[in-house]
Amino acid sequence: MDMNECMSDKATRVRITLTLTKVYVDALDWLVEEGLYMEHQVAIRDALRHLFQFHGLESFADMGVEADAPSEP
């Protein structure tokens, strides 16, 4: 898949299954309970954006910017 194909299809979502340890689930629960994120999936998408940026994949990170991203405090 080339970058142009990704950009034209950025609104499409694909469901994946992810198994996490209780420690990670508890941490996600805390982020949601504290109001930092609306739901687990939003926190996970934000973490992926940060991961992509960390590895120099800004073009992929920018494609994932959505309305559900947390606002800066």
C-alpha positions in Angstrom: 0.0 0.0 0.0 1.5 3.3 -1.0 1.2 6.6 0.9 -1.4 8.1 -1.5 -3.6 5.0 -1.1 -3.3 5.4 2.7 -4.2 9.0 2.6 -7.3 8.6 0.5 -8.5 5.8 2.8 -7.6 7.4 6.2 -11.2 7.5 7.5 -11.6 3.7 7.0 -11.2 1.8 10.3 -10.3 -1.9 10.6 -11.0 -3.8 13.7 -8.2 -5.7 15.3 -8.0 -7.9 18.4 -5.4 -7.2 21.0 -4.7 -9.2 24.1 -3.3 -7.1 27.0 -2.1 -8.0 30.5 -4.2 -6.8 33.4 -1.6 -4.1 34.2 -2.2 -2.5 30.8 -5.9 -2.8 31.1 -5.8 -1.2 34.5 -3.7 1.6 33.2 -6.2 2.2 30.3 -9.1 2.1 32.8 -7.4 4.8 34.9 -6.8 7.0 31.9 -10.5 6.8 31.1 -11.7 7.1 34.7 -9.6 10.3 35.2 -11.1 11.8 32.1 -7.9 11.9 30.1 -9.5 9.9 27.3 -13.1 9.1 26.5 -12.5 5.4 25.9 -9.8 2.8 25.7 -9.6 2.8 21.9 -8.9 6.6 21.9 -6.0 6.2 24.3 -4.6 3.3 22.2 -4.8 5.3 19.0 -3.1 8.2 20.6 -0.3 5.9 21.9 0.1 4.6 18.3 0.4 8.2 16.9 3.1 8.9 19.5 4.9 5.6 18.6 4.8 6.5 14.9 6.2 9.9 15.6 9.0 8.5 17.9 10.1 6.2 15.0 10.1 9.0 12.5 6.8 8.0 10.8 5.2 11.4 11.1 3.3 11.0 7.8 1.5 8.0 9.3 1.0 9.8 12.6 -0.5 12.8 10.9 -2.9 10.5 8.9 -4.4 9.3 12.2 -5.3 12.7 13.6 -8.9 12.5 14.5 -11.5 14.5 16.4 -11.2 12.0 19.3 -7.6 12.9 20.0 -7.3 14.4 23.5 -7.0 18.1 23.8 -3.8 19.5 25.2 -4.1 20.6 28.9 
